[in-house]
Amino acid sequence: MANIGKIQLPEFPLLLAPMEDVSDPPFRILCKEMGADLMYTEFISSDGLIRDIDSCMKKLDIFDYERPIGIQIFGGDDESMSRAAEIAAEAKPDLVDINYGCPVKKVACKGAGAGILRDLPKMIRITSEVVKSTSLPVTVKTRLGWDEQTKNVVEVAERLQDIGIQAITIHGRTRTQMYKGHADWSLIAKIKENPRMHIPVFGNGDIDTPQKAVTYKNQYGVDGVMIGRATIGNPWFFREVKHFIRTGETLAPPTFEERITVCKRHLKFSVEWKGEILGLLEMRQHYSNYFRGIEGIKHYRNSLVNTLNINEIEATLEEMKLKFSNASF
């Protein structure tokens, strides 16, 4: 079992990656229903939490039906990260996760996220302070290193374990790679092969088919996989992976009618959680993902993103259901 502290997980858990503007409660509930075993909030700025910024505090919203769930924080200062962990713990998550993997410039170039990979002593210091600040399990998500010359994740994993983290997730790319090229899981396997490592090690990067999830499980020996981009507009991915692990067979993709049903639920949850205007605005990014690859869908997609009238959106979705009921993916 890949348990994290007292958090009990199945033998090979599937984790929903924390994705900015994606992994919010409306999306998480769908992933949970489809089989996600452990989920995380969008990453939250430690400075934003300390300053009580509304947009950051809103991301602390978690619900009992999502459990187990972790709140992920990022920052480049040990004092602010320690305080942010305390604030996050007040929301009563199951764990606190530290983001040492975000590669985007506005985060990494300020010494946070993947930027910390250029300063290992600072990473150790921040992590130690976070671990000491909360009784909750603390986990880490990181990358192989800053660039090809600094792939030090095997050492990093061992040192972070020694100061008290209770699980680690590694994305198989460096910061300079961003999301380009192929993820390299060979160093993740080396972490698992280290006889001193006893905490769960989860792999992340390029898991875009159920077959690949099983192949990587067998080839690299990870305790579970974290899945990100493959789930966008496709929360069914968790269901498909679990079915393949269980049976060795490929599950049929969701029908167009099921896609419409889930998209409408996503819309409903989004409006309930964010309010009508913001909920409708932020759903715009999801429509193309739910209906990617369908010939003739562009006109309807344009209709969905060019109105802020929820009744019109629901009517368009119903019209799509009738027109594309026999569409295949």
ZAKE-407278 format. One record per residue (C-alpha): x, y, z. Coordinates in Angstrom, 1 decimal. Example, Ala and Ser with C-alpha at 12.3 -4.5 7.8 and 13.67 -1.06 7.14 Angstrom:
<atoms>
<atom east="12.3" north="-4.5" up="7.8"/>
<atom east="13.7" north="-1.1" up="7.1"/>
</atoms>
This chain:
<atoms>
<atom east="0.0" north="0.0" up="0.0"/>
<atom east="1.2" north="3.5" up="-0.9"/>
<atom east="-0.1" north="5.0" up="2.3"/>
<atom east="0.9" north="8.6" up="3.2"/>
<atom east="1.0" north="8.8" up="7.0"/>
<atom east="-2.4" north="7.7" up="8.1"/>
<atom east="-3.9" north="8.3" up="4.7"/>
<atom east="-4.8" north="4.9" up="3.3"/>
<atom east="-4.6" north="4.6" up="-0.5"/>
<atom east="-5.1" north="1.6" up="-2.8"/>
<atom east="-2.2" north="-0.5" up="-4.0"/>
<atom east="-1.5" north="1.6" up="-7.1"/>
<atom east="-3.2" north="5.0" up="-6.6"/>
<atom east="-4.0" north="7.4" up="-9.3"/>
<atom east="-3.4" north="11.1" up="-8.4"/>
<atom east="-4.9" north="14.1" up="-10.0"/>
<atom east="-2.2" north="16.7" up="-10.6"/>
<atom east="-2.6" north="20.2" up="-9.2"/>
<atom east="-3.2" north="22.3" up="-12.4"/>
<atom east="-3.7" north="26.0" up="-12.3"/>
<atom east="-7.2" north="27.1" up="-13.5"/>
<atom east="-8.1" north="23.4" up="-13.9"/>
<atom east="-8.0" north="21.5" up="-10.6"/>
<atom east="-10.7" north="23.4" up="-8.8"/>
<atom east="-13.6" north="21.9" up="-6.9"/>
<atom east="-16.0" north="21.7" up="-9.9"/>
<atom east="-13.4" north="19.6" up="-11.9"/>
<atom east="-12.2" north="17.6" up="-8.9"/>
<atom east="-15.6" north="16.2" up="-8.1"/>
<atom east="-15.8" north="14.8" up="-11.6"/>
<atom east="-12.4" north="13.2" up="-11.3"/>
<atom east="-13.2" north="11.8" up="-7.9"/>
<atom east="-16.4" north="10.2" up="-9.3"/>
<atom east="-14.3" north="8.7" up="-12.1"/>
<atom east="-11.8" north="7.1" up="-9.8"/>
<atom east="-9.1" north="9.6" up="-8.7"/>
<atom east="-7.7" north="8.3" up="-5.4"/>
<atom east="-5.9" north="11.4" up="-4.2"/>
<atom east="-6.3" north="15.0" up="-5.4"/>
<atom east="-4.8" north="18.4" up="-4.8"/>
<atom east="-5.9" north="21.9" up="-5.0"/>
<atom east="-4.5" north="24.3" up="-7.5"/>
<atom east="-1.2" north="25.6" up="-6.2"/>
<atom east="-1.6" north="28.6" up="-3.9"/>
<atom east="0.9" north="31.4" up="-3.3"/>
<atom east="2.2" north="31.5" up="0.3"/>
<atom east="2.4" north="35.3" up="0.1"/>
<atom east="-1.2" north="35.4" up="-1.1"/>
<atom east="-2.3" north="33.3" up="1.9"/>
<atom east="-0.4" north="35.5" up="4.4"/>
<atom east="-1.9" north="38.6" up="2.8"/>
<atom east="-5.4" north="37.1" up="2.9"/>
<atom east="-5.9" north="37.7" up="-0.9"/>
<atom east="-9.4" north="36.5" up="-1.8"/>
<atom east="-8.4" north="34.6" up="-4.9"/>
<atom east="-5.9" north="32.6" up="-2.8"/>
<atom east="-8.1" north="32.0" up="0.1"/>
<atom east="-10.9" north="30.8" up="-2.2"/>
<atom east="-8.5" north="28.0" up="-3.4"/>
<atom east="-8.5" north="26.6" up="0.2"/>
<atom east="-12.1" north="25.4" up="-0.3"/>
<atom east="-12.2" north="21.6" up="0.0"/>
<atom east="-15.2" north="19.3" up="0.6"/>
<atom east="-15.5" north="16.0" up="2.4"/>
<atom east="-16.5" north="14.1" up="-0.7"/>
<atom east="-13.1" north="15.0" up="-2.2"/>
<atom east="-11.1" north="13.2" up="0.5"/>
<atom east="-8.3" north="12.4" up="0.7"/>
<atom east="-7.1" north="15.8" up="-0.7"/>
<atom east="-4.0" north="17.9" up="-0.3"/>
<atom east="-3.6" north="21.7" up="-0.4"/>
<atom east="-0.5" north="22.6" up="-2.5"/>
<atom east="1.4" north="25.8" up="-1.6"/>
<atom east="4.4" north="27.5" up="-3.2"/>
<atom east="6.8" north="30.2" up="-2.2"/>
<atom east="10.5" north="31.1" up="-2.0"/>
<atom east="10.8" north="32.1" up="1.7"/>
<atom east="10.9" north="29.7" up="4.7"/>
<atom east="9.0" north="32.0" up="7.0"/>
<atom east="6.2" north="32.7" up="4.6"/>
<atom east="5.9" north="29.0" up="3.6"/>
<atom east="5.8" north="28.0" up="7.2"/>
<atom east="3.0" north="30.4" up="8.0"/>
<atom east="1.2" north="29.4" up="4.7"/>
<atom east="1.2" north="25.8" up="5.8"/>
<atom east="-0.4" north="26.8" up="9.1"/>
<atom east="-3.1" north="28.7" up="7.3"/>
<atom east="-3.6" north="25.8" up="4.9"/>
<atom east="-3.9" north="23.3" up="7.8"/>
<atom east="-6.8" north="25.4" up="9.2"/>
<atom east="-8.8" north="24.3" up="6.1"/>
<atom east="-8.4" north="20.7" up="7.4"/>
<atom east="-7.0" north="19.0" up="4.3"/>
<atom east="-5.5" north="15.5" up="4.6"/>
<atom east="-2.0" north="16.7" up="3.7"/>
<atom east="0.0" north="19.8" up="2.7"/>
<atom east="2.0" north="19.5" up="-0.5"/>
<atom east="4.9" north="21.8" up="-1.5"/>
<atom east="5.3" north="22.8" up="-5.2"/>
<atom east="8.9" north="22.6" up="-6.2"/>
<atom east="8.0" north="21.8" up="-9.8"/>
<atom east="6.1" north="24.7" up="-11.5"/>
<atom east="8.3" north="25.8" up="-14.4"/>
<atom east="6.5" north="29.0" up="-15.4"/>
<atom east="8.7" north="32.1" up="-15.4"/>
<atom east="6.7" north="34.2" up="-13.0"/>
<atom east="7.1" north="31.5" up="-10.4"/>
<atom east="10.4" north="29.9" up="-11.1"/>
<atom east="12.4" north="33.0" up="-11.7"/>
<atom east="11.4" north="34.3" up="-8.3"/>
<atom east="13.0" north="31.4" up="-6.5"/>
<atom east="9.7" north="29.5" up="-6.0"/>
<atom east="8.3" north="26.4" up="-7.7"/>
<atom east="11.0" north="24.8" up="-9.9"/>
<atom east="13.2" north="27.8" up="-9.2"/>
<atom east="14.2" north="26.3" up="-5.9"/>
<atom east="16.0" north="23.5" up="-7.8"/>
<atom east="19.0" north="25.9" up="-8.2"/>
<atom east="19.3" north="26.2" up="-4.5"/>
<atom east="19.2" north="22.8" up="-2.7"/>
<atom east="20.0" north="24.2" up="0.8"/>
<atom east="17.1" north="26.6" up="0.5"/>
<atom east="14.8" north="23.8" up="-0.6"/>
<atom east="15.9" north="21.7" up="2.5"/>
<atom east="15.4" north="24.7" up="4.8"/>
<atom east="11.9" north="25.6" up="3.5"/>
<atom east="10.8" north="22.0" up="3.6"/>
<atom east="12.1" north="21.6" up="7.2"/>
<atom east="10.2" north="24.6" up="8.3"/>
<atom east="6.9" north="23.5" up="6.7"/>
<atom east="7.2" north="20.0" up="8.2"/>
<atom east="7.8" north="21.6" up="11.7"/>
<atom east="4.8" north="23.9" up="11.2"/>
<atom east="2.1" north="21.3" up="10.9"/>
<atom east="1.0" north="17.9" up="12.2"/>
<atom east="-0.4" north="17.0" up="8.8"/>
<atom east="1.7" north="14.9" up="6.4"/>
<atom east="3.8" north="17.0" up="4.2"/>
<atom east="4.6" north="15.9" up="0.6"/>
<atom east="6.6" north="17.4" up="-2.2"/>
<atom east="6.1" north="17.6" up="-6.0"/>
<atom east="9.3" north="18.4" up="-7.9"/>
<atom east="11.2" north="17.9" up="-11.2"/>
<atom east="14.5" north="16.1" up="-12.1"/>
<atom east="16.4" north="19.3" up="-11.7"/>
<atom east="16.8" north="22.8" up="-13.2"/>
<atom east="18.5" north="21.6" up="-16.4"/>
<atom east="20.4" north="18.7" up="-17.9"/>
<atom east="23.5" north="19.6" up="-15.8"/>
<atom east="21.6" north="19.6" up="-12.4"/>
<atom east="19.6" north="16.4" up="-12.4"/>
<atom east="20.0" north="15.9" up="-8.7"/>
<atom east="16.5" north="14.5" up="-7.8"/>
<atom east="17.9" north="11.2" up="-6.4"/>
<atom east="19.8" north="13.1" up="-3.8"/>
<atom east="16.9" north="15.6" up="-3.3"/>
<atom east="14.4" north="12.8" up="-2.6"/>
<atom east="16.6" north="11.2" up="0.0"/>
<atom east="17.3" north="14.4" up="1.8"/>
<atom east="13.7" north="15.5" up="1.8"/>
<atom east="12.7" north="12.2" up="3.2"/>
<atom east="15.3" north="12.6" up="6.0"/>
<atom east="13.7" north="15.8" up="7.1"/>
<atom east="10.2" north="14.4" up="7.3"/>
<atom east="8.2" north="14.5" up="4.1"/>
<atom east="5.9" north="11.5" up="3.7"/>
<atom east="5.7" north="11.1" up="-0.1"/>
<atom east="7.2" north="12.6" up="-3.2"/>
<atom east="6.0" north="13.1" up="-6.7"/>
<atom east="8.5" north="13.6" up="-9.5"/>
<atom east="7.8" north="15.0" up="-12.9"/>
<atom east="10.2" north="13.5" up="-15.4"/>
<atom east="11.5" north="16.7" up="-16.9"/>
<atom east="13.8" north="19.5" up="-15.9"/>
<atom east="12.6" north="23.0" up="-15.5"/>
<atom east="14.3" north="24.2" up="-18.7"/>
<atom east="12.3" north="21.5" up="-20.6"/>
<atom east="9.0" north="23.0" up="-19.4"/>
<atom east="6.6" north="20.5" up="-21.0"/>
<atom east="8.5" north="19.8" up="-24.2"/>
<atom east="10.1" north="16.5" up="-25.3"/>
<atom east="9.6" north="13.3" up="-23.5"/>
<atom east="9.5" north="12.7" up="-19.7"/>
<atom east="12.5" north="10.7" up="-18.5"/>
<atom east="11.4" north="8.3" up="-15.7"/>
<atom east="14.8" north="6.6" up="-15.3"/>
<atom east="15.8" north="8.8" up="-12.4"/>
<atom east="12.4" north="8.2" up="-10.8"/>
<atom east="13.2" north="4.5" up="-11.0"/>
<atom east="16.6" north="5.1" up="-9.3"/>
<atom east="14.8" north="6.7" up="-6.4"/>
<atom east="12.7" north="3.6" up="-6.0"/>
<atom east="15.8" north="1.5" up="-6.2"/>
<atom east="17.5" north="3.4" up="-3.4"/>
<atom east="17.4" north="1.1" up="-0.3"/>
<atom east="17.2" north="4.1" up="2.0"/>
<atom east="13.9" north="5.3" up="0.5"/>
<atom east="10.8" north="4.1" up="2.3"/>
<atom east="8.2" north="6.8" up="1.5"/>
<atom east="5.8" north="6.5" up="-1.5"/>
<atom east="7.3" north="7.7" up="-4.8"/>
<atom east="4.9" north="8.8" up="-7.5"/>
<atom east="5.7" north="9.4" up="-11.1"/>
<atom east="4.3" north="12.2" up="-13.3"/>
<atom east="4.7" north="13.1" up="-16.9"/>
<atom east="3.4" north="11.7" up="-20.3"/>
<atom east="0.8" north="9.3" up="-18.8"/>
<atom east="-1.7" north="9.8" up="-21.6"/>
<atom east="-3.0" north="6.2" up="-22.1"/>
<atom east="-4.1" north="3.5" up="-19.8"/>
<atom east="-1.5" north="1.2" up="-21.4"/>
<atom east="1.3" north="3.7" up="-20.6"/>
<atom east="0.2" north="3.8" up="-16.9"/>
<atom east="0.6" north="0.1" up="-16.6"/>
<atom east="3.9" north="0.0" up="-18.6"/>
<atom east="5.4" north="2.7" up="-16.4"/>
<atom east="4.2" north="1.0" up="-13.3"/>
<atom east="5.9" north="-2.2" up="-14.3"/>
<atom east="9.0" north="-0.6" up="-15.8"/>
<atom east="9.9" north="2.0" up="-13.2"/>
<atom east="8.4" north="0.5" up="-10.0"/>
<atom east="6.6" north="3.6" up="-8.9"/>
<atom east="4.0" north="3.4" up="-6.1"/>
<atom east="1.4" north="5.3" up="-8.2"/>
<atom east="1.1" north="7.8" up="-10.9"/>
<atom east="0.0" north="11.5" up="-11.0"/>
<atom east="-2.0" north="12.4" up="-14.1"/>
<atom east="-2.4" north="16.0" up="-15.3"/>
<atom east="-3.0" north="17.1" up="-18.9"/>
<atom east="-4.6" north="13.8" up="-20.0"/>
<atom east="-7.5" north="14.5" up="-17.7"/>
<atom east="-8.4" north="17.9" up="-19.0"/>
<atom east="-11.8" north="17.6" up="-20.6"/>
<atom east="-11.4" north="13.9" up="-19.9"/>
<atom east="-12.1" north="13.0" up="-16.2"/>
<atom east="-13.0" north="9.5" up="-17.6"/>
<atom east="-9.3" north="8.8" up="-17.9"/>
<atom east="-9.1" north="7.6" up="-14.3"/>
<atom east="-11.9" north="5.1" up="-15.0"/>
<atom east="-10.2" north="3.9" up="-18.1"/>
<atom east="-6.8" north="3.4" up="-16.4"/>
<atom east="-8.4" north="1.5" up="-13.5"/>
<atom east="-10.3" north="-0.7" up="-15.9"/>
<atom east="-7.2" north="-1.5" up="-17.9"/>
<atom east="-5.2" north="-2.3" up="-14.7"/>
<atom east="-8.0" north="-4.6" up="-13.5"/>
<atom east="-8.8" north="-6.4" up="-16.8"/>
<atom east="-6.0" north="-5.7" up="-19.3"/>
<atom east="-8.7" north="-4.5" up="-21.7"/>
<atom east="-9.4" north="-1.0" up="-23.1"/>
<atom east="-12.6" north="0.5" up="-21.9"/>
<atom east="-14.8" north="2.1" up="-24.6"/>
<atom east="-14.6" north="5.9" up="-24.5"/>
<atom east="-17.5" north="7.9" up="-23.1"/>
<atom east="-20.4" north="8.5" up="-25.5"/>
<atom east="-21.1" north="11.9" up="-26.8"/>
<atom east="-24.3" north="12.0" up="-24.6"/>
<atom east="-22.1" north="11.2" up="-21.5"/>
<atom east="-19.7" north="14.0" up="-22.5"/>
<atom east="-22.7" north="16.4" up="-22.7"/>
<atom east="-24.0" north="15.2" up="-19.3"/>
<atom east="-20.6" north="15.6" up="-17.5"/>
<atom east="-19.9" north="19.0" up="-19.2"/>
<atom east="-23.3" north="20.3" up="-18.0"/>
<atom east="-22.5" north="19.1" up="-14.4"/>
<atom east="-19.1" north="20.8" up="-14.6"/>
<atom east="-20.9" north="24.0" up="-15.7"/>
<atom east="-23.4" north="23.7" up="-12.9"/>
<atom east="-20.7" north="23.1" up="-10.2"/>
<atom east="-18.6" north="26.0" up="-11.7"/>
<atom east="-21.4" north="28.5" up="-11.4"/>
<atom east="-22.4" north="27.3" up="-7.9"/>
<atom east="-18.8" north="27.6" up="-6.6"/>
<atom east="-17.6" north="30.8" up="-8.5"/>
<atom east="-20.8" north="32.7" up="-9.1"/>
<atom east="-22.6" north="32.9" up="-12.5"/>
<atom east="-20.4" north="35.3" up="-14.4"/>
<atom east="-17.0" north="34.0" up="-13.3"/>
<atom east="-18.2" north="30.4" up="-13.5"/>
<atom east="-19.4" north="30.9" up="-17.1"/>
<atom east="-16.2" north="32.7" up="-18.1"/>
<atom east="-13.9" north="30.1" up="-16.7"/>
<atom east="-15.9" north="27.2" up="-18.3"/>
<atom east="-14.9" north="28.6" up="-21.7"/>
<atom east="-11.5" north="26.9" up="-21.6"/>
<atom east="-13.1" north="23.5" up="-21.1"/>
<atom east="-15.6" north="23.2" up="-24.0"/>
<atom east="-13.0" north="22.6" up="-26.6"/>
<atom east="-11.4" north="19.8" up="-24.5"/>
<atom east="-14.7" north="18.1" up="-23.8"/>
<atom east="-15.5" north="18.0" up="-27.5"/>
<atom east="-12.1" north="17.8" up="-29.2"/>
<atom east="-11.9" north="15.9" up="-32.4"/>
<atom east="-15.6" north="16.1" up="-33.4"/>
<atom east="-16.0" north="17.3" up="-37.0"/>
<atom east="-18.4" north="20.2" up="-37.3"/>
<atom east="-18.2" north="21.2" up="-33.7"/>
<atom east="-16.6" north="24.6" up="-34.2"/>
<atom east="-19.9" north="26.5" up="-34.7"/>
<atom east="-21.4" north="25.2" up="-31.5"/>
<atom east="-18.2" north="25.7" up="-29.6"/>
<atom east="-18.2" north="29.4" up="-30.7"/>
<atom east="-21.8" north="29.7" up="-29.5"/>
<atom east="-20.8" north="28.3" up="-26.0"/>
<atom east="-17.9" north="30.8" up="-25.5"/>
<atom east="-19.7" north="33.8" up="-26.9"/>
<atom east="-22.5" north="34.1" up="-24.4"/>
<atom east="-22.8" north="34.6" up="-20.7"/>
<atom east="-26.4" north="33.4" up="-20.6"/>
<atom east="-26.5" north="30.0" up="-18.9"/>
<atom east="-29.9" north="29.1" up="-20.5"/>
<atom east="-28.4" north="29.7" up="-23.9"/>
<atom east="-25.4" north="27.5" up="-23.1"/>
<atom east="-27.6" north="24.7" up="-21.8"/>
<atom east="-29.8" north="24.9" up="-24.9"/>
<atom east="-26.7" north="24.7" up="-27.2"/>
<atom east="-25.4" north="21.7" up="-25.3"/>
<atom east="-28.8" north="20.0" up="-25.8"/>
<atom east="-28.7" north="20.9" up="-29.5"/>
<atom east="-25.3" north="19.4" up="-29.7"/>
<atom east="-26.5" north="16.2" up="-28.0"/>
<atom east="-29.1" north="15.7" up="-30.7"/>
<atom east="-26.8" north="16.5" up="-33.6"/>
<atom east="-23.8" north="14.5" up="-32.6"/>
<atom east="-25.3" north="11.6" up="-30.7"/>
<atom east="-23.6" north="9.1" up="-33.0"/>
<atom east="-20.2" north="10.9" up="-32.9"/>
<atom east="-17.2" north="8.7" up="-32.2"/>
<atom east="-13.9" north="9.7" up="-30.6"/>
</atoms>
